């Protein structure tokens, strides 16, 4: 049975969904990923992990369903690069609230945004509280971390492999090798920031506002050199397992 919710008719949806149903919405982006990766990188990762995780969760007894993905999201950190398609904060927020209002008109009460773009995280976290407060939905943001290369499994990215680096490039080499031009990938790590103990990206206590052209690179923040499909498969399998386990927990979660 297809788990694509939009393939059902309206009456079939109303008769099929229950309060225990879990609706999954993949969220990604269409944005610059250096010269070696496609614009669709984040959306591709979100969709492929979501499809596989929903199938596995259904096999584990979860009544999980997929809605069509959200592709155009909060990507203004790459606003400077041709090909980046981004929406303003208020456009994204209003869209998320309207989607939540529509889901609230169905029998389902659980909504999971399965996200693969870091720029979406903050706005999704605000949105799920709005959807909880306004419509009584049980709302979740789920994601699968892609670790920076540590010098053993890949080049040492000094913790800065956050965008188009070793991990993401390896994952796309596994999913869609035809879309990768590894010869164009170069190391673009802001090494001068590694000496800061407290100020950095999300793993530091002090974060800073940035755009991807701040670091004097081609928009890559990481080191794609040495990326390979075998490591990408390891990332994919681990991500699917993590998201499957997460959906199983979400299904039985009660605040």
C-alpha angles and dihedrals in degrees: 000000000000115000093202102118095199090061090067122087117245094255091045090052092050091050095044106044122077136179087271094057116113116212115203122200116188112218124196138133145246102231148131114288101176122272095297104056132057125252089244094062099114095040091049092052093047094049099045094048091044094050093049095042094049091051091049093046091051089052087053091054102267118137092224126166135184126226119196114282127262106234105166107063143130104327103135092127083078096041092122095062122085111243097034109127111197138167128214119257094253092048091053093044094049090048092052092048092049091050089050091050089053093049090049088062089064127070091254119103104179123077126179124191103204101201134195101171120082093208090064097055100085096046093045090053090053092044097053090056090050091050091048093050099040102039107016093241122151101238134190142179113210128184142167117229118226106207120224117248110272102195093264108063090026143341115320104259092179090234092302100103092118105126131035091338133130098302100044092042091050091049093052090046086059096044103036113001089170089070096054127087101188092179088072095051115105134175109270106170119150092227094172088069094057091083092064111101099193109017117076144087127320096308092061128079091236118050126186138209113257146161122212094249092060093090101058093248137115089267094278114123103192140026118284094177111117093021112152140182094238091062088043090058090052089053093046095049092047092047093050091048091049094048092045091053089046093053091050089054093044090054091060097034119120121175 
